[in-house]
């Protein structure tokens, strides 16, 4: 990643208004857990290209990682306003809303992410977690089933489905 960051630095030295270079350097910094550096790069990218739903989404992720849930939600809102057919910010906003205690809002966001992309395993998985937290065991199992059908290597979905089955007293199903 250091080599990639150095190349983005060079690109920006040549063209300081290269929004994609800021975005990609932000992504590389994010991968290195440099949250502040990633946010700074996303800020620069948005100053140049303020209609980038992807950059708003990515900055929202970093703000959430930093604990700024209100800032993250604002960024996800912007990403959704720019591109209402982009499922990822709905999924990410759901996580932020859940962290703020808004379980109903979180589930509504996941419902929308799934409408946009019915093959979005992470959205089904997350909705399963949130339904499980709400005590909707059957809904949680259905969502874990769907996440597994989309991604049969999703071990955490199998695990959580087993936990819910056990909580329901379905010990045979929890073992299968």
C-alpha positions in Angstrom: 0.0 0.0 0.0 2.9 2.4 0.6 3.9 2.1 -3.0 0.3 2.9 -4.1 0.2 5.9 -1.8 3.5 7.1 -3.2 2.1 6.8 -6.7 -1.0 8.7 -5.8 1.2 11.4 -4.2 3.0 11.7 -7.5 -0.2 11.9 -9.5 -1.4 14.7 -7.2 1.9 16.5 -7.5 1.3 16.6 -11.2 -2.4 17.3 -11.0 -3.6 18.6 -7.6 -7.3 18.5 -8.8 -7.3 14.8 -9.6 -10.3 13.6 -7.5 -9.8 9.9 -8.3 -6.3 10.0 -7.0 -7.5 11.5 -3.7 -10.3 8.9 -3.5 -7.9 6.0 -4.3 -5.3 7.3 -1.8 -8.1 7.6 0.8 -9.0 4.0 0.1 -5.3 2.9 0.5 -5.0 4.9 3.7 -8.3 3.3 4.9 -6.8 -0.1 4.3 -3.8 0.9 6.4 -6.2 2.0 9.2 -5.1 5.7 8.7 -8.6 7.0 9.4 -7.7 10.7 9.6 -5.6 10.5 6.4 -8.4 8.7 4.6 -11.0 11.3 5.7 -8.7 14.1 4.6 -8.3 12.6 1.2 -12.1 12.0 0.8 -12.6 15.7 1.9 -10.2 16.7 -0.9 -11.9 14.5 -3.5 -15.3 15.9 -2.5 -14.1 19.4 -2.8 -13.2 18.7 -6.4 -16.1 16.3 -7.3 -18.9 16.9 -4.9 -21.3 14.5 -6.6 -19.5 11.3 -5.8 -21.8 8.9 -3.9 -18.9 6.4 -3.5 -16.7 9.0 -1.8 -19.4 10.1 0.5 -20.1 6.4 1.4 -16.4 5.8 2.0 -16.0 8.9 4.1 -19.0 7.8 6.1 -17.4 4.4 6.8 -14.3 6.2 8.1 -16.3 8.6 10.2 -18.2 5.6 11.7 -14.8 3.9 12.4 -13.8 7.1 14.3 -17.0 7.1 16.3 -18.6 10.0 14.5 -22.0 8.3 13.8 -23.9 11.5 13.1 -21.2 12.5 10.5 -21.3 9.0 9.1 -25.1 9.1 8.7 -24.9 12.5 7.1 -22.4 11.2 4.5 -24.6 8.1 3.8 -27.6 10.4 3.4 -25.6 12.4 0.8 -24.5 9.2 -1.0 -28.1 8.1 -1.1 -29.4 11.5 -2.3 -26.8 11.4 -5.2 -27.5 7.8 -6.1 -30.6 6.2 -4.6 -29.9 2.9 -6.4 -26.6 2.5 -4.5 -27.2 -0.3 -1.9 -24.0 0.0 0.1 -24.7 3.3 1.9 -28.1 1.9 3.0 -26.3 -1.1 4.5 -23.7 1.2 6.2 -26.3 3.7 7.4 -28.2 0.7 8.9 -25.1 -0.2 11.0 -24.7 3.4 12.2 -28.4 3.7 13.0 -28.2 0.4 15.0 -25.2 1.8 16.9 -27.4 4.8 17.8 -30.2 2.6 19.0 -32.5 3.1 16.0 -33.2 -0.6 15.2 -36.4 0.1 13.2 -34.5 2.7 11.0 -31.7 0.2 10.6 -34.0 -2.6 9.4 -35.8 -0.2 7.0 -32.4 0.7 5.5 -31.6 -2.9 5.0 -35.0 -3.6 3.5 -34.1 -0.9 0.9 -30.6 -2.2 0.3 -32.2 -5.6 -0.4 -34.8 -4.1 -2.8 -31.9 -2.5 -4.7 -29.7 -5.6 -4.7 -31.5 -8.8 -3.9 -28.1 -10.6 -3.9 -26.5 -8.5 -1.2 -25.5 -11.1 1.3 -24.2 -8.5 3.8 -27.5 -6.8 3.9 -29.4 -10.1 4.6 -26.8 -11.0 7.2 -27.0 -7.6 9.0 -30.8 -7.6 8.9 -30.7 -11.1 10.4 -28.6 -9.7 13.3 -31.0 -6.8 13.8 -34.0 -9.0 13.7 -32.4 -11.4 16.1 -31.8 -8.4 18.5 -35.4 -7.5 18.2 -36.5 -11.1 19.1 -37.8 -11.9 15.6 -36.2 -15.4 15.4 -38.0 -16.6 12.3 -37.1 -13.4 10.4 -33.5 -13.7 11.5 -33.3 -17.3 10.4 -34.9 -16.4 7.0 -32.3 -13.7 6.6 -29.4 -15.9 7.6 -30.8 -18.6 5.2 -30.7 -16.0 2.4 -27.2 -14.8 3.2 -26.0 -18.4 3.1 -27.8 -19.1 -0.2 -26.0 -16.1 -1.7 -22.6 -16.9 0.0 -22.4 -20.4 1.2 -18.9 -19.7 2.7 -20.4 -17.1 5.2 -19.5 -18.9 8.4 -20.8 -16.2 10.7 -24.3 -16.6 9.1 -24.2 -20.3 9.8 -23.1 -19.6 13.4 -25.7 -17.0 14.0 -28.5 -19.1 12.5 -27.4 -21.9 14.9 -27.6 -19.5 17.9 -31.1 -18.4 16.9 -32.2 -22.0 16.4 -30.9 -22.9 19.8 -32.7 -19.9 21.4 -35.9 -21.1 19.7 -35.3 -24.6 21.2 -34.6 -26.1 17.8 -31.6 -28.0 19.0 -31.6 -30.4 16.1 -31.5 -27.5 13.6 -28.8 -25.8 15.5 -26.6 -28.9 15.2 -27.2 -29.5 11.5 
